[in-house]
Amino acid sequence: MKDTERNDIKRVTDEYLMPAVYGQQDLVLDHGEGVRLWDVDGNEFLDAVAGIAVVNTGHSHPRVVDAVQEQVENYVQSSYYFYHEPMADLLQTLAERSPGDLKNTFFGNSGTEAVEGAIKLAKKATGSSEFISLRGSFHGRTPGSMALTGQNKYTHTFHPHVPGAYKIPSPNYYRYGDRFEDENEFGKWAAEQVREVVKYDSNDDVAAVVVEPIQGEGGIVVPPENYLPHLKEICEEEDMLLVADEVQTGMGRTGELFAVDHWDVEPDIMTMAKGIASGVPFGLFMGTEEVSETMAPADHYTTYGGNPLACAAANATFEVIEEEGLVENAATVGDEAFDRLEAMEADYDIVGDVRGKGLHIGVEIVTDSDSHEPSEDIAKDVRTQTHERGLLVSRCGTHGNVIRLTPPLTVSSDEMEEMLDRLEAAVSTVAKDN
Ligand SMILES: Cc1ncc(COP(=O)(O)O)c(C=O)c1O
């Protein structure tokens, strides 16, 4: 593409897009295939962003493309007014594959909407109106989901928030675990903070604890082994629901179909979006029968709910994930990657910690490994350097200093090795200057 045309695309976008968005990279997309993206100048990139952990089946997987094409030619929209096969198939699959007794599903259009719906369901099921969520969490940017989000960089200009949303500490052992004997002692303490909130902060009216099984935007925070099981126990004892926000971690990303499966924890309500439909906008929340049957007709609705196109894409996504063994691949390639990442942590002082499960990977960048002091600036340099080497990564973390790798789950061992070569070359270059 001519320079003028490429620059026009950027100029028009910058001029007319709502300035609320951020983080645009200097790259104009042309097309994608599998784990690769090409820009309009013909440059090829390995993609460890995957639309922010969305295209788990890889860019434009032929099975998903075929399913979407077929559905477009049939009918695109129905609303909940009419029954249709793509939705019935997906409802059945979700009920069969989801953890524990989750059974009933409501379909919306995004992760944020899924969280908003989960809030309504928890309120309806319990008759209570307060919520406990975690510092460092991210649940969305609309009033309810924003009130649950525990990072004021996303929320501070929009006070006052929906009342009755309390925060407990993040189970981030690397940042906050110093004064504890070991991870499990810290995990127990972090979960027990629920009871502290009930005792000191709440109006004794908590409907649910809302948790990302592994915090994503907060910096890929894997909790101590005992954390989620203990949280579930506390919820049962205190008569609260457990809501698992699997928007980022679901659909095989972490090497299990859902992240709660790592700990055999059964949520009462679960949210999903991102990877569910390989990039077709979609989001949903599920509840157990006991919880869901408290909803009455018209308690919740949306025009695009159960959209046939999105359901067809989601059905094809499940088929690809299962037939190509993508959950197992995420676990295997993820394990291989961690061997290499742990070596990087040992070799480079600016790599403070490497965390994650499966292909949900965070590399925490610090000024030096002794102080653990987070450095957003160094992380930005690492990202720029990876980009220059043809690897796309994103940044996350409460301090913006975690390099996140979330490639499509179709990534092969060799492709992952190539990604890590490029990441290491970037880290090594930046480390020399710091
Ligand atoms: C755990 C979690 N919940 C909710 C959301 C919001 O999803 P969406 O951006 O699709 O609205 C996100 C997005 O990153 C997320 O990671």
The ligand as an SDF file (V2000), in Angstrom:
LIG
                    3D

 16 16  0  0  0  0  0  0  0  0999 V2000
  -11.8410  -10.8930   33.1320 C   0  0  0  0  0  0  0  0  0  0  0  0
  -12.5110   -9.9030   32.2320 C   0  0  0  0  0  0  0  0  0  0  0  0
  -13.8050   -9.5910   32.4380 N   0  0  0  0  0  0  0  0  0  0  0  0
  -14.4530   -8.7300   31.6480 C   0  0  0  0  0  0  0  0  0  0  0  0
  -13.8080   -8.1140   30.5960 C   0  0  0  0  0  0  0  0  0  0  0  0
  -14.5510   -7.1780   29.7120 C   0  0  0  0  0  0  0  0  0  0  0  0
  -14.7410   -7.7920   28.4690 O   0  0  0  0  0  0  0  0  0  0  0  0
  -15.0400   -6.9500   27.1430 P   0  0  0  0  0  0  0  0  0  0  0  0
  -13.8100   -6.1640   26.8510 O   0  0  0  0  0  0  0  0  0  0  0  0
  -15.3690   -7.9880   26.1050 O   0  0  0  0  0  0  0  0  0  0  0  0
  -16.2090   -6.0880   27.4260 O   0  0  0  0  0  0  0  0  0  0  0  0
  -12.4670   -8.4030   30.3360 C   0  0  0  0  0  0  0  0  0  0  0  0
  -11.7450   -7.7500   29.2520 C   0  0  0  0  0  0  0  0  0  0  0  0
  -10.5390   -7.7250   29.1800 O   0  0  0  0  0  0  0  0  0  0  0  0
  -11.7950   -9.3300   31.1820 C   0  0  0  0  0  0  0  0  0  0  0  0
  -10.5080   -9.6390   30.9910 O   0  0  0  0  0  0  0  0  0  0  0  0
  1  2  1  0
  2  3  1  0
  2 15  2  0
  3  4  2  0
  4  5  1  0
  5  6  1  0
  5 12  2  0
  6  7  1  0
  7  8  1  0
  8  9  2  0
  8 10  1  0
  8 11  1  0
 12 13  1  0
 12 15  1  0
 13 14  2  0
 15 16  1  0
M  END
$$$$
